């Protein structure tokens, strides 16, 4: 099985961390988004969507991180612990409830903060307007409150007493703004305690490995500045920032 990944990407990190934590063997195929490798002819033969992550299991190709995660759980059901995607109908529904919510909420808002801080000055040639950044941070804050108050509540993890795919997907999204210096845990002791439990459940060394690149996001900014493919990528980001 091959996994096409760039660990700057939150969905890629969720797939990478799960496969490694569950000891599912795979070949890591690096697709460097900052270099535009997703637009190469070679990668286009793997995925016409030109996005990562992509899983290639023999001749079967699958995109979308949550679909890949569920596929891996079900294919390796005999060896993957039940708590990742519980067999219990209602517990599995809780995992899927979170996965359905997060795309347009925590993922969208954390990504926007990251992109504003990391790429806006390069793409737009100016500092991020204060009101734009303030609005993005408030949207992120609201999503974090919902994660705490609606999904986590007083539980150890989102579904209960053990880590699940919901927690894994949540933590990689939270680490994206952390990588550009946003302290998302300030004033949120319960969220911080939860994050520490998730790291421990995944494995602290593995967690650090998966997040090494994003914790050096300033290096990505420098790389993008000197990237000959930046002109090709600019229109996409200009549309997003406008």
Helices and strands as residue ranges (DSSP letters): E 2-5, H 10-21, E 27-30, G 33-35, G 37-39, H 41-46, E 54-57, E 60-63, H 65-75, G 82-84, H 89-102, I 103-107, H 108-118, H 120-124, H 130-146, I 147-152, H 165-178, H 189-202, H 204-211, G 214-216, H 217-225, H 230-241
